[in-house]
Amino acid sequence: MTIVPHPAAHRGGRRRPSADGLPSSHTVSIGRIPVPLGSGAAEGSGAPWQTNLPSCSPELLAATEAVVANARRAVFVSDPLLGPRLSQIGSLLASVVKRHGVLIELALKDCLERSGRYVVLRDVAMPITVTTQELVRTGTIDQLATTSMALTGPVAQTVKIDLIVIDRMLNRAFVAEVKRGGGKSEARKIHQVEWVLRCAQVQAIAFLGSMNFHVASARAVLIDLYGRAGYSPDLSVSGPAIDALFGVPVLHAVEAVTGLLAARLHADVPDLLELALASLEPLPGAPSP
């Protein structure tokens, strides 16, 4: 998640919040703040609902196949302690793990869209107003869950959201951040992500309305695939609960991508290790083998 300046912020700072900016039960006024769109925001509705789809699209599988090869071609800096060969292995492994997080997002988007039920926007820039921030600062979790704010008044910040998932069948939306969850995130990061998610949940109905996506409710979720990221229970969804959240077996796609990526990685690592071991020189004073 990144936070970037909003193009309306310099103008909004001289404007007073209107009465429409006060909390309401999903009664909003929209369209007054220019909305920067993410890479998926122009996508419309798809075909009717389908079942028994393959786990992944050819495009997603091709992207997965390319990860290890691209990581091997990447330029890396040799660490003085590790030397060039071990540095290459460390760089490759770190790159593949990072790219796995991106593939998880792409797998969720791919599977949900191909179900026909969902429209999925990825990497979306959402403006957060000053009034919304004040509400989140003072409101309770229960209050925030039933409150929607108008997209009016000064803009405090613009945030990038991993996925906005629009459920056409139930007329609702999920504002989602996606984490691998292999280990606990830093406390500062947890606080930042949770703050942004709660603000985005309150702002989401009006924001989506400005793009002509009209939903009755919005929920913020932290998709924690492996369940160890350490975020608040009211936001976190992990393991099989991810399938239950969407009513679509998305974990099959995630598992397929993960398995393919692991296979490609395991096929390449032995050769790299052999080269690394061959490049090692005995340390001064070390006993002979």
LOTILUM-690756 format. One record per residue: residue in three letters; x, y, z of N, C-alpha, C, O, CB in turn. Coordinates in steps of 0.2 Angstrom, whole numbers, padded with zeros to 4 digits, always signed. Glycine has a CB too. Example, Ala and Ser with C-alpha at 12.3 -4.5 7.8 and 13.67 -1.06 7.14 Angstrom:
2
ALA+0066-0028+0039+0062-0022+0039+0066-0016+0039+0071-0017+0042+0057-0022+0045SER+0064-0011+0035+0068-0005+0036+0064+0000+0039+0067+0006+0040+0070-0003+0029
//
This chain:
289
MET+0004-0006+0000+0000+0000+0000+0004+0006+0000+0009+0007+0004-0005+0000+0006THR+0003+0011-0004+0007+0017-0005+0002+0023-0004-0004+0022-0005+0011+0018-0011ILE+0005+0029-0001+0001+0035+0000+0004+0040-0005+0010+0041-0004+0001+0037+0007VAL+0000+0043-0009+0003+0048-0014-0001+0054-0013-0007+0054-0011+0002+0045-0021PRO+0002+0060-0016-0002+0066-0016-0008+0066-0020-0008+0063-0025+0002+0072-0018HIS-0014+0069-0018-0020+0069-0022-0020+0076-0026-0019+0081-0023-0026+0068-0018PRO-0022+0075-0033-0022+0082-0037-0027+0087-0034-0026+0093-0036-0023+0080-0044ALA-0032+0085-0030-0036+0090-0028-0034+0093-0021-0038+0097-0018-0043+0087-0027ALA-0029+0090-0018-0028+0092-0011-0026+0099-0010-0028+0102-0005-0022+0088-0009HIS-0022+0102-0015-0020+0109-0014-0026+0114-0015-0026+0119-0012-0015+0111-0019ARG-0031+0112-0018-0038+0116-0018-0042+0115-0012-0045+0119-0009-0042+0114-0025GLY-0042+0108-0010-0047+0106-0005-0045+0109+0002-0049+0110+0006-0047+0099-0004GLY-0038+0111+0002-0036+0114+0009-0039+0120+0010-0039+0122+0016-0029+0114+0009ARG-0042+0124+0006-0045+0130+0007-0052+0130+0007-0056+0135+0008-0043+0135+0002ARG-0055+0124+0007-0063+0123+0007-0065+0120+0014-0061+0116+0017-0065+0119+0001ARG-0071+0123+0016-0073+0120+0022-0078+0114+0020-0081+0113+0015-0078+0125+0026PRO-0077+0108+0025-0082+0103+0023-0089+0105+0023-0091+0108+0028-0080+0097+0029SER-0093+0102+0018-0100+0104+0018-0104+0099+0023-0101+0095+0026-0102+0103+0011ALA-0110+0101+0024-0114+0097+0028-0115+0090+0025-0116+0085+0029-0121+0100+0029ASP-0114+0089+0019-0115+0082+0016-0109+0078+0018-0109+0072+0018-0115+0082+0008GLY-0104+0081+0021-0098+0077+0024-0099+0073+0030-0095+0070+0033-0092+0081+0024LEU-0105+0075+0034-0106+0072+0040-0108+0064+0039-0111+0062+0034-0112+0075+0044PRO-0107+0060+0044-0109+0053+0044-0116+0052+0042-0121+0056+0044-0107+0050+0051SER-0118+0047+0039-0125+0045+0037-0125+0037+0036-0120+0034+0035-0127+0049+0031SER-0131+0035+0036-0132+0028+0034-0132+0026+0027-0137+0025+0024-0138+0025+0038HIS-0126+0027+0024-0125+0026+0016-0129+0031+0012-0131+0029+0007-0128+0019+0015THR-0130+0037+0015-0133+0042+0011-0127+0047+0009-0124+0050+0013-0139+0046+0015VAL-0125+0047+0003-0119+0051+0001-0121+0055-0005-0125+0055-0009-0114+0046-0001SER-0116+0060-0005-0116+0065-0011-0109+0064-0014-0104+0064-0011-0117+0072-0009ILE-0109+0063-0021-0103+0061-0024-0101+0065-0030-0106+0069-0032-0104+0054-0027GLY-0095+0064-0033-0094+0067-0039-0090+0074-0039-0089+0077-0044-0099+0068-0043ARG-0089+0077-0033-0086+0083-0032-0078+0083-0032-0075+0089-0034-0088+0087-0026ILE-0075+0078-0031-0068+0077-0030-0066+0073-0036-0068+0068-0037-0066+0074-0024PRO-0061+0076-0040-0058+0072-0046-0055+0065-0043-0051+0065-0038-0053+0076-0050VAL-0057+0060-0046-0055+0053-0044-0049+0050-0048-0051+0049-0054-0061+0049-0043PRO-0043+0049-0046-0038+0046-0050-0039+0038-0050-0041+0036-0045-0031+0047-0047LEU-0039+0035-0056-0041+0028-0056-0035+0024-0057-0030+0026-0059-0045+0027-0062GLY-0036+0018-0054-0031+0013-0055-0031+0009-0061-0035+0011-0066-0031+0008-0049SER-0027+0004-0062-0026+0000-0068-0032-0003-0070-0033-0005-0076-0020-0004-0068GLY-0036-0005-0065-0042-0009-0067-0049-0005-0067-0054-0008-0068-0043-0015-0063ALA-0048+0001-0066-0054+0005-0065-0059+0006-0071-0065+0007-0070-0053+0012-0062ALA-0056+0005-0077-0060+0006-0083-0064-0001-0085-0068-0001-0090-0056+0008-0089GLU-0063-0006-0081-0066-0012-0083-0073-0013-0081-0075-0010-0076-0062-0018-0080GLY-0077-0015-0086-0085-0016-0084-0087-0023-0082-0083-0027-0081-0088-0013-0090SER-0093-0024-0083-0096-0030-0081-0095-0035-0086-0094-0034-0092-0104-0029-0080GLY-0094-0042-0083-0093-0047-0088-0099-0051-0090-0104-0049-0090-0088-0052-0085ALA-0098-0058-0091-0103-0062-0094-0107-0065-0088-0105-0063-0082-0100-0068-0098PRO-0112-0068-0089-0116-0071-0084-0112-0076-0080-0107-0078-0082-0122-0075-0087TRP-0115-0078-0074-0111-0082-0069-0109-0089-0073-0113-0092-0077-0116-0084-0063GLN-0103-0091-0071-0101-0098-0074-0099-0102-0068-0097-0100-0062-0096-0097-0079THR-0098-0109-0069-0095-0113-0064-0090-0118-0067-0090-0118-0074-0101-0117-0061ASN-0087-0121-0063-0082-0127-0065-0077-0124-0070-0075-0127-0075-0085-0132-0069LEU-0074-0118-0069-0069-0115-0073-0062-0118-0071-0061-0120-0065-0069-0107-0072PRO-0057-0118-0076-0051-0120-0074-0048-0115-0069-0050-0110-0068-0046-0120-0080SER-0043-0117-0065-0040-0114-0060-0037-0107-0062-0038-0102-0058-0035-0117-0056CYS-0034-0107-0067-0030-0101-0069-0031-0099-0077-0031-0104-0081-0023-0101-0068SER-0030-0093-0079-0030-0091-0086-0023-0092-0089-0018-0093-0085-0033-0084-0087PRO-0023-0093-0095-0016-0094-0099-0012-0088-0097-0006-0089-0096-0017-0095-0106GLU-0015-0082-0097-0011-0076-0095-0008-0076-0088-0002-0074-0088-0015-0070-0096LEU-0011-0078-0084-0009-0079-0077-0003-0084-0076+0002-0083-0073-0014-0081-0072LEU-0004-0090-0080+0001-0095-0080+0007-0093-0083+0013-0094-0081-0002-0102-0083ALA+0006-0089-0088+0012-0086-0092+0016-0082-0087+0022-0082-0087+0010-0083-0098ALA+0013-0077-0084+0016-0073-0079+0019-0076-0074+0025-0074-0072+0011-0068-0076THR+0017-0082-0071+0020-0086-0066+0026-0089-0069+0031-0089-0065+0015-0091-0063GLU+0026-0092-0075+0031-0095-0078+0037-0090-0078+0043-0092-0078+0030-0098-0085ALA+0036-0084-0080+0041-0079-0081+0045-0077-0075+0050-0073-0075+0038-0073-0085VAL+0042-0078-0069+0045-0075-0063+0052-0077-0061+0056-0072-0060+0040-0076-0057VAL+0053-0083-0061+0060-0085-0060+0065-0083-0065+0071-0081-0063+0060-0093-0059ALA+0063-0084-0071+0068-0082-0077+0069-0074-0076+0075-0072-0077+0064-0083-0084ASN+0064-0070-0075+0065-0063-0074+0070-0062-0068+0074-0057-0068+0059-0059-0073ALA+0069-0065-0063+0073-0064-0057+0080-0066-0058+0085-0063-0055+0070-0068-0051ARG+0081-0071-0062+0088-0073-0064+0092-0068-0068+0098-0067-0068+0088-0080-0067ARG+0088-0064-0072+0091-0059-0076+0092-0053-0073+0095-0048-0076+0086-0058-0083ALA+0089-0052-0067+0089-0045-0064+0096-0044-0061+0100-0048-0060+0085-0045-0058VAL+0098-0037-0061+0104-0035-0059+0104-0035-0052+0100-0032-0048+0106-0028-0062PHE+0110-0038-0048+0110-0038-0041+0117-0035-0039+0122-0035-0043+0109-0045-0038VAL+0117-0033-0033+0123-0030-0030+0127-0036-0026+0123-0038-0021+0122-0024-0026SER+0133-0037-0027+0136-0042-0023+0138-0040-0016+0141-0034-0015+0143-0044-0027ASP+0136-0044-0011+0137-0042-0004+0144-0044-0003+0146-0049-0004+0132-0046+0000PRO+0148-0040+0001+0155-0041+0002+0156-0048+0006+0161-0051+0006+0158-0035+0006LEU+0151-0049+0011+0151-0055+0015+0150-0061+0011+0153-0066+0012+0147-0054+0021LEU+0145-0061+0007+0142-0067+0003+0146-0068-0003+0147-0074-0005+0135-0066+0002GLY+0148-0063-0006+0152-0064-0013+0146-0064-0018+0140-0065-0017+0156-0071-0013PRO+0148-0065-0025+0144-0064-0030+0139-0070-0031+0133-0068-0032+0147-0063-0037ARG+0141-0076-0030+0136-0082-0031+0131-0082-0026+0125-0083-0027+0140-0088-0032LEU+0133-0082-0019+0128-0082-0014+0124-0076-0014+0118-0076-0013+0132-0083-0007SER+0126-0070-0016+0122-0064-0017+0117-0065-0022+0111-0063-0021+0127-0058-0018GLN+0119-0068-0028+0114-0070-0033+0108-0074-0030+0102-0073-0032+0117-0073-0039ILE+0110-0079-0027+0105-0084-0024+0100-0080-0019+0094-0080-0020+0108-0090-0021GLY+0103-0076-0015+0099-0072-0010+0095-0067-0013+0089-0066-0012+0104-0069-0005SER+0097-0064-0019+0093-0059-0022+0088-0062-0026+0082-0060-0026+0098-0055-0027LEU+0089-0068-0029+0084-0072-0033+0078-0074-0028+0072-0073-0030+0087-0078-0036LEU+0080-0077-0022+0075-0079-0018+0071-0074-0015+0064-0074-0015+0078-0083-0012ALA+0074-0068-0013+0070-0062-0011+0065-0060-0016+0060-0058-0015+0075-0057-0008SER+0068-0060-0022+0064-0057-0028+0058-0062-0029+0052-0059-0030+0068-0056-0034VAL+0059-0068-0029+0053-0073-0030+0048-0072-0025+0042-0073-0026+0056-0080-0031VAL+0050-0072-0019+0045-0071-0013+0041-0065-0014+0035-0065-0013+0049-0071-0006LYS+0044-0059-0016+0041-0053-0017+0036-0054-0022+0030-0051-0022+0046-0047-0018ARG+0038-0057-0028+0034-0057-0034+0028-0062-0032+0023-0062-0036+0038-0059-0040HIS+0029-0067-0028+0024-0071-0026+0018-0067-0023+0012-0069-0025+0026-0077-0021GLY+0019-0062-0019+0014-0058-0017+0010-0055-0022+0003-0054-0022+0016-0053-0012VAL+0013-0053-0027+0009-0050-0033+0005-0055-0037+0000-0054-0039+0014-0046-0038LEU+0008-0061-0037+0005-0066-0041-0002-0068-0037-0007-0070-0040+0009-0072-0042ILE-0001-0068-0030-0007-0069-0026-0013-0065-0028-0019-0067-0029-0006-0069-0019GLU-0011-0058-0029-0016-0053-0031-0019-0055-0038-0025-0055-0039-0013-0046-0031LEU-0015-0056-0042-0017-0058-0049-0021-0064-0049-0026-0064-0053-0011-0058-0054ALA-0019-0069-0045-0023-0075-0045-0030-0074-0043-0035-0076-0045-0020-0080-0041LEU-0031-0070-0037-0038-0068-0035-0042-0064-0040-0048-0066-0041-0037-0064-0028LYS-0039-0059-0043-0042-0055-0048-0044-0060-0054-0050-0059-0056-0037-0050-0050ASP-0040-0064-0056-0041-0068-0062-0047-0073-0060-0052-0073-0064-0035-0072-0064CYS-0047-0076-0055-0052-0081-0053-0059-0078-0052-0064-0080-0054-0050-0085-0047LEU-0059-0072-0048-0065-0069-0047-0068-0066-0053-0074-0066-0054-0064-0063-0042GLU-0064-0063-0057-0067-0060-0064-0070-0066-0068-0075-0065-0071-0062-0056-0067ARG-0066-0071-0068-0069-0077-0073-0075-0080-0070-0078-0084-0074-0063-0081-0074SER-0076-0079-0064-0083-0082-0061-0089-0079-0064-0094-0081-0064-0083-0081-0054GLY-0088-0072-0067-0093-0069-0070-0097-0065-0065-0101-0061-0067-0098-0073-0073ARG-0096-0066-0058-0100-0063-0053-0097-0056-0051-0100-0052-0049-0100-0067-0047TYR-0090-0055-0052-0087-0050-0049-0084-0045-0054-0081-0048-0060-0081-0052-0044VAL-0083-0039-0053-0079-0034-0056-0073-0033-0051-0075-0031-0046-0083-0028-0059VAL-0067-0033-0054-0061-0032-0049-0057-0027-0052-0055-0027-0057-0057-0039-0048LEU-0056-0022-0048-0051-0016-0049-0045-0017-0045-0045-0019-0039-0055-0009-0047ARG-0039-0016-0048-0033-0018-0045-0028-0011-0045-0028-0007-0049-0029-0023-0048ASP-0025-0010-0039-0020-0005-0038-0024+0002-0039-0022+0006-0044-0014-0006-0043VAL-0029+0003-0036-0034+0009-0037-0032+0014-0032-0031+0013-0026-0041+0006-0036ALA-0031+0020-0035-0030+0026-0031-0037+0029-0028-0041+0031-0032-0026+0032-0035MET-0037+0030-0021-0044+0032-0018-0042+0038-0014-0038+0038-0010-0047+0026-0014PRO-0046+0044-0015-0045+0050-0011-0049+0049-0004-0054+0046-0004-0048+0056-0015ILE-0045+0051+0001-0048+0051+0008-0049+0058+0010-0044+0061+0010-0044+0046+0013THR-0055+0060+0012-0056+0066+0014-0054+0068+0021-0054+0063+0025-0064+0068+0013VAL-0054+0074+0023-0052+0076+0030-0058+0074+0035-0056+0071+0040-0051+0084+0030THR-0064+0074+0032-0070+0073+0036-0070+0065+0038-0071+0063+0043-0076+0075+0033THR-0068+0061+0033-0067+0054+0034-0062+0052+0039-0063+0048+0043-0066+0050+0027GLN-0056+0055+0038-0051+0054+0043-0053+0056+0050-0052+0052+0055-0045+0058+0041GLU-0057+0061+0051-0059+0063+0058-0064+0058+0061-0063+0056+0067-0062+0070+0058LEU-0068+0055+0056-0073+0050+0059-0069+0044+0061-0071+0041+0066-0078+0049+0053VAL-0064+0042+0057-0061+0036+0058-0057+0037+0065-0056+0032+0069-0056+0034+0053ARG-0054+0043+0066-0050+0044+0072-0054+0044+0078-0052+0042+0083-0047+0051+0071THR-0061+0045+0078-0065+0046+0084-0070+0040+0084-0073+0039+0090-0068+0052+0084GLY-0072+0037+0079-0077+0032+0079-0075+0025+0081-0069+0024+0081-0080+0032+0072THR-0080+0021+0083-0079+0014+0085-0079+0010+0079-0081+0012+0073-0084+0012+0090ILE-0077+0004+0079-0077-0001+0074-0084-0002+0071-0085-0003+0065-0073-0008+0075ASP-0088-0003+0076-0095-0004+0075-0099+0002+0071-0102+0001+0066-0099-0006+0081GLN-0097+0008+0073-0099+0014+0070-0097+0014+0063-0101+0016+0058-0098+0020+0074LEU-0091+0013+0062-0088+0013+0055-0091+0008+0050-0091+0009+0044-0080+0012+0055ALA-0093+0002+0053-0095-0003+0049-0102-0001+0045-0104-0004+0040-0096-0009+0053THR-0106+0004+0048-0112+0006+0046-0112+0013+0043-0118+0016+0042-0118+0005+0051THR-0107+0016+0042-0106+0023+0040-0103+0024+0033-0098+0020+0032-0103+0027+0045SER-0106+0028+0029-0103+0030+0023-0102+0037+0022-0107+0041+0024-0107+0027+0017MET-0096+0040+0020-0095+0047+0019-0095+0049+0012-0094+0046+0008-0088+0049+0022ALA-0098+0055+0011-0098+0058+0005-0091+0060+0002-0087+0061+0006-0102+0065+0005LEU-0090+0060-0004-0084+0061-0007-0084+0069-0009-0083+0071-0014-0083+0057-0014THR-0084+0073-0003-0084+0080-0004-0079+0083+0002-0078+0080+0006-0091+0083-0003GLY-0077+0089+0001-0073+0093+0006-0066+0092+0004-0064+0088-0001-0075+0090+0012PRO-0061+0094+0008-0054+0094+0007-0052+0087+0007-0054+0083+0011-0051+0098+0013VAL-0047+0085+0003-0044+0079+0003-0038+0079+0007-0033+0083+0006-0042+0077-0005ALA-0037+0074+0012-0031+0073+0016-0026+0069+0013-0020+0071+0014-0033+0070+0023GLN-0028+0064+0009-0023+0060+0006-0026+0055+0001-0032+0055+0001-0019+0055+0011THR-0022+0053-0004-0024+0048-0008-0020+0041-0007-0014+0041-0006-0023+0050-0016VAL-0024+0036-0007-0021+0029-0005-0022+0024-0011-0026+0025-0014-0024+0026+0002LYS-0017+0020-0012-0017+0015-0017-0020+0008-0013-0017+0006-0008-0011+0013-0020ILE-0026+0006-0016-0029-0001-0013-0027-0006-0018-0027-0006-0024-0036+0000-0013ASP-0025-0012-0015-0023-0018-0019-0029-0020-0024-0028-0020-0030-0021-0024-0015LEU-0035-0021-0021-0040-0024-0024-0047-0021-0022-0048-0020-0016-0041-0032-0024ILE-0051-0019-0026-0058-0017-0025-0062-0022-0029-0062-0022-0035-0060-0010-0026VAL-0066-0026-0025-0070-0032-0028-0077-0030-0027-0080-0029-0022-0068-0039-0024ILE-0080-0030-0033-0087-0028-0033-0092-0034-0035-0091-0037-0040-0089-0022-0039ASP-0096-0035-0030-0100-0041-0031-0107-0039-0034-0111-0036-0031-0102-0044-0024ARG-0108-0041-0040-0114-0039-0044-0120-0043-0042-0126-0040-0043-0113-0040-0052MET-0119-0049-0039-0125-0053-0037-0128-0050-0031-0134-0050-0030-0123-0060-0036LEU-0124-0048-0026-0126-0046-0019-0125-0038-0018-0127-0035-0013-0122-0049-0014ASN-0123-0034-0024-0123-0027-0024-0119-0024-0018-0121-0020-0014-0130-0024-0023ARG-0113-0027-0017-0108-0025-0012-0101-0025-0015-0100-0027-0020-0109-0030-0006ALA-0097-0022-0010-0090-0021-0012-0085-0023-0007-0087-0022-0001-0088-0014-0015PHE-0079-0026-0008-0074-0027-0004-0068-0023-0005-0066-0023-0011-0072-0035-0003VAL-0066-0019+0000-0059-0015-0001-0054-0020+0002-0054-0020+0008-0060-0008+0002ALA-0049-0022-0002-0045-0027+0001-0038-0026+0000-0035-0023-0005-0046-0034-0003GLU-0034-0027+0005-0027-0027+0005-0025-0034+0005-0028-0038+0009-0023-0023+0011VAL-0019-0036+0001-0018-0043+0001-0011-0044+0004-0006-0041+0001-0018-0046-0007LYS-0010-0049+0008-0003-0051+0011-0002-0058+0011-0007-0062+0011-0003-0048+0019ARG+0004-0060+0010+0006-0067+0010+0005-0070+0017+0002-0075+0018+0013-0068+0008GLY+0007-0066+0022+0006-0068+0029+0011-0073+0031+0009-0077+0035-0001-0070+0030GLY+0017-0073+0028+0022-0078+0030+0025-0077+0037+0027-0081+0040+0027-0079+0025GLY+0024-0071+0039+0027-0068+0046+0023-0062+0048+0020-0059+0044+0034-0067+0045LYS+0024-0060+0054+0021-0054+0057+0024-0048+0054+0030-0047+0054+0021-0054+0064SER+0019-0043+0052+0022-0037+0049+0024-0032+0055+0022-0034+0061+0016-0034+0045GLU+0028-0027+0054+0030-0023+0059+0024-0019+0061+0019-0018+0058+0035-0018+0056ALA+0024-0017+0068+0018-0013+0071+0017-0007+0067+0011-0005+0066+0020-0012+0078ARG+0022-0003+0065+0020+0003+0061+0017+0002+0055+0012+0005+0053+0027+0007+0060LYS+0018-0004+0051+0015-0006+0045+0008-0008+0046+0003-0006+0043+0019-0011+0041ILE+0007-0012+0052+0000-0014+0053-0004-0008+0055-0010-0008+0052+0000-0019+0059HIS-0002-0003+0059-0006+0003+0060-0008+0007+0054-0013+0009+0053-0002+0007+0065GLN-0003+0008+0049-0004+0011+0043-0009+0008+0039-0014+0011+0036+0003+0012+0039VAL-0008+0001+0038-0013-0002+0033-0020-0002+0036-0025-0001+0032-0010-0009+0032GLU-0021-0004+0043-0027-0004+0046-0031+0003+0045-0037+0004+0044-0027-0006+0053TRP-0027+0008+0047-0030+0015+0046-0032+0016+0039-0038+0019+0038-0024+0020+0048VAL-0028+0015+0034-0030+0016+0027-0037+0012+0025-0041+0014+0022-0025+0015+0022LEU-0037+0006+0028-0042+0001+0026-0049+0004+0029-0054+0004+0026-0041-0006+0028ARG-0048+0006+0035-0054+0009+0039-0057+0015+0035-0063+0016+0035-0053+0010+0046CYS-0052+0019+0033-0054+0025+0030-0057+0024+0023-0062+0026+0021-0048+0030+0029ALA-0054+0019+0019-0057+0017+0013-0064+0014+0013-0068+0015+0009-0052+0012+0009GLN-0065+0010+0019-0071+0007+0019-0077+0012+0020-0082+0012+0017-0071+0002+0026VAL-0076+0017+0024-0080+0023+0025-0081+0027+0018-0087+0029+0017-0078+0027+0030GLN-0076+0027+0014-0076+0031+0008-0078+0028+0002-0080+0031-0003-0070+0035+0007ALA-0079+0021+0002-0079+0017-0004-0085+0017-0008-0085+0018-0014-0078+0010-0002ILE-0091+0018-0004-0098+0018-0008-0098+0025-0012-0100+0024-0018-0103+0018-0003ALA-0096+0030-0010-0096+0036-0013-0091+0036-0019-0092+0038-0025-0095+0042-0009PHE-0085+0034-0017-0079+0033-0022-0081+0029-0028-0081+0031-0034-0073+0030-0019LEU-0084+0023-0027-0087+0019-0032-0092+0022-0036-0093+0021-0042-0089+0012-0030GLY-0097+0025-0033-0102+0029-0036-0099+0034-0041-0103+0035-0046-0106+0032-0031SER-0094+0037-0040-0091+0042-0044-0088+0039-0051-0087+0042-0056-0085+0046-0041MET-0087+0032-0050-0085+0028-0056-0091+0024-0059-0090+0020-0064-0080+0024-0055ASN-0097+0026-0057-0103+0023-0060-0104+0015-0057-0107+0011-0061-0103+0023-0067PHE-0101+0014-0052-0102+0007-0049-0106+0009-0042-0103+0012-0038-0095+0003-0047HIS-0112+0007-0042-0117+0008-0037-0118+0002-0033-0121-0003-0035-0123+0011-0039VAL-0116+0002-0026-0116-0003-0022-0120-0001-0015-0120+0005-0014-0109-0006-0020ALA-0123-0006-0012-0126-0004-0006-0122-0004+0000-0124-0001+0005-0132-0009-0005SER-0117-0008+0000-0112-0009+0006-0105-0010+0004-0104-0012-0002-0115-0014+0011ALA-0100-0008+0008-0093-0009+0007-0090-0012+0014-0092-0010+0019-0090-0003+0005ARG-0086-0016+0013-0082-0019+0018-0075-0020+0017-0072-0022+0012-0085-0027+0020ALA-0071-0017+0022-0063-0018+0021-0061-0025+0024-0063-0027+0029-0060-0012+0025VAL-0056-0028+0020-0054-0034+0022-0046-0034+0021-0044-0031+0016-0057-0040+0018LEU-0043-0038+0025-0036-0039+0025-0035-0047+0023-0036-0051+0028-0032-0037+0031ILE-0033-0048+0017-0033-0055+0015-0026-0057+0017-0021-0056+0014-0034-0056+0007ASP-0025-0062+0022-0019-0064+0025-0019-0071+0023-0021-0076+0027-0019-0063+0033LEU-0016-0073+0018-0016-0080+0015-0014-0085+0020-0017-0090+0021-0011-0080+0009TYR-0008-0084+0023-0005-0089+0027-0007-0088+0035-0005-0092+0039+0002-0090+0027GLY-0010-0082+0036-0013-0081+0043-0008-0079+0048-0010-0079+0054-0016-0087+0045ARG-0002-0076+0046+0003-0074+0051+0005-0067+0051+0010-0065+0054+0009-0079+0051ALA+0001-0063+0047+0003-0056+0046+0002-0052+0053+0005-0047+0053-0001-0053+0041GLY-0003-0054+0057-0004-0050+0063-0009-0044+0063-0008-0040+0068+0003-0048+0066TYR-0013-0044+0059-0018-0039+0058-0024-0040+0063-0025-0046+0065-0020-0037+0051SER-0028-0035+0064-0034-0036+0068-0039-0041+0066-0040-0042+0060-0038-0029+0069PRO-0042-0045+0070-0046-0050+0068-0052-0048+0064-0055-0051+0060-0049-0054+0074ASP-0055-0042+0066-0061-0040+0062-0060-0038+0055-0064-0038+0051-0064-0033+0066LEU-0053-0037+0053-0051-0036+0046-0049-0042+0043-0050-0043+0036-0046-0030+0046SER-0045-0046+0046-0042-0052+0043-0046-0058+0041-0051-0060+0044-0037-0054+0048VAL-0044-0060+0035-0047-0066+0032-0042-0071+0030-0038-0068+0026-0053-0064+0026SER-0042-0077+0032-0036-0081+0030-0038-0088+0028-0044-0090+0030-0031-0082+0036GLY-0034-0092+0025-0035-0099+0023-0042-0100+0020-0044-0096+0015-0035-0103+0029PRO-0046-0105+0022-0052-0107+0019-0057-0102+0019-0062-0101+0015-0055-0113+0022ALA-0057-0097+0024-0061-0092+0025-0061-0087+0019-0066-0083+0018-0060-0088+0031ILE-0056-0087+0015-0056-0083+0009-0061-0085+0004-0064-0081+0001-0048-0083+0006ASP-0061-0092+0003-0066-0094-0002-0073-0093+0001-0077-0091-0003-0065-0102-0002ALA-0074-0094+0007-0081-0092+0010-0083-0085+0009-0089-0083+0008-0081-0094+0017LEU-0078-0080+0010-0079-0073+0009-0082-0072+0002-0087-0068+0002-0073-0069+0010PHE-0079-0074-0003-0081-0073-0010-0087-0078-0013-0090-0076-0018-0075-0072-0014GLY-0087-0083-0009-0092-0088-0012-0089-0091-0019-0093-0094-0023-0099-0086-0013VAL-0083-0091-0020-0079-0093-0026-0073-0097-0024-0069-0094-0019-0078-0087-0031PRO-0071-0103-0026-0065-0106-0024-0059-0103-0027-0055-0106-0031-0065-0113-0026VAL-0057-0097-0024-0051-0094-0027-0045-0097-0024-0039-0096-0028-0051-0086-0024LEU-0045-0100-0019-0038-0103-0016-0036-0108-0021-0030-0110-0021-0040-0107-0010HIS-0040-0112-0026-0037-0116-0031-0032-0113-0035-0027-0115-0037-0043-0119-0035ALA-0034-0106-0037-0030-0103-0042-0024-0101-0038-0018-0101-0041-0034-0096-0044VAL-0024-0099-0032-0018-0097-0028-0013-0103-0027-0007-0102-0028-0020-0094-0021GLU-0016-0108-0026-0012-0114-0025-0009-0116-0032-0003-0119-0032-0017-0120-0022ALA-0013-0116-0037-0010-0118-0044-0004-0113-0045+0001-0115-0048-0015-0117-0049VAL-0005-0107-0044+0001-0102-0045+0007-0103-0041+0012-0103-0043-0002-0095-0045THR+0005-0104-0035+0011-0106-0030+0014-0112-0032+0021-0112-0031+0008-0106-0023GLY+0011-0117-0033+0014-0124-0035+0018-0123-0041+0024-0126-0042+0009-0129-0036LEU+0016-0120-0046+0020-0119-0053+0026-0114-0051+0031-0116-0054+0016-0115-0058LEU+0025-0109-0047+0031-0105-0045+0036-0109-0041+0042-0108-0043+0029-0099-0041ALA+0034-0113-0037+0039-0117-0033+0042-0122-0037+0048-0123-0036+0035-0121-0027ALA+0039-0125-0042+0042-0130-0046+0047-0127-0051+0053-0129-0051+0037-0133-0051ARG+0046-0121-0053+0051-0117-0057+0057-0115-0053+0063-0116-0055+0048-0111-0061LEU+0056-0113-0047+0061-0111-0042+0065-0117-0040+0072-0117-0041+0058-0108-0036HIS+0062-0122-0039+0066-0128-0037+0070-0131-0042+0075-0135-0041+0061-0134-0034ALA+0068-0130-0048+0072-0133-0054+0078-0129-0055+0083-0132-0058+0067-0133-0060ASP+0078-0122-0054+0084-0118-0055+0089-0118-0049+0095-0117-0050+0081-0111-0056VAL+0086-0118-0043+0091-0117-0037+0096-0122-0037+0102-0120-0035+0087-0118-0031PRO+0096-0129-0038+0101-0133-0038+0107-0131-0042+0113-0131-0040+0099-0140-0040ASP+0106-0129-0048+0112-0126-0052+0115-0120-0049+0121-0120-0050+0109-0125-0059LEU+0111-0116-0047+0114-0110-0044+0118-0112-0037+0123-0109-0036+0109-0105-0042LEU+0116-0116-0034+0119-0118-0028+0126-0122-0029+0131-0121-0026+0115-0123-0023GLU+0126-0126-0035+0132-0129-0037+0137-0124-0039+0143-0125-0037+0130-0134-0043LEU+0135-0119-0043+0140-0114-0045+0142-0110-0039+0148-0108-0038+0136-0109-0050ALA+0138-0109-0034+0140-0105-0028+0145-0109-0024+0150-0106-0021+0134-0103-0024LEU+0144-0115-0023+0148-0119-0019+0155-0120-0022+0160-0120-0019+0145-0126-0018ALA+0155-0120-0029+0161-0121-0033+0165-0114-0032+0171-0114-0033+0160-0122-0040SER+0162-0109-0031+0165-0102-0031+0168-0101-0024+0172-0096-0023+0161-0097-0033LEU+0166-0104-0019+0168-0103-0012+0176-0105-0011+0178-0110-0014+0164-0107-0007GLU+0179-0101-0008+0186-0102-0007+0187-0103+0001+0184-0100+0005+0191-0096-0009PRO+0192-0108+0003+0193-0109+0010+0195-0102+0014+0199-0098+0011+0198-0114+0011LEU+0192-0101+0020+0194-0095+0023+0202-0096+0026+0204-0102+0027+0190-0094+0029PRO+0205-0091+0027+0212-0091+0030+0212-0095+0036+0208-0093+0041+0215-0084+0030GLY+0216-0100+0037+0217-0103+0043+0212-0109+0044+0212-0112+0050+0216-0099+0049ALA+0207-0110+0040+0202-0115+0040+0205-0122+0039+0210-0122+0035+0196-0114+0035PRO+0203-0127+0043+0206-0134+0042+0204-0136+0035+0199-0135+0032+0204-0138+0047SER+0209-0140+0032+0207-0144+0026+0202-0149+0026+0202-0152+0032+0214-0147+0023PRO+0198-0150+0021+0192-0155+0022+0195-0162+0022+0191-0167+0022+0187-0154+0016
//
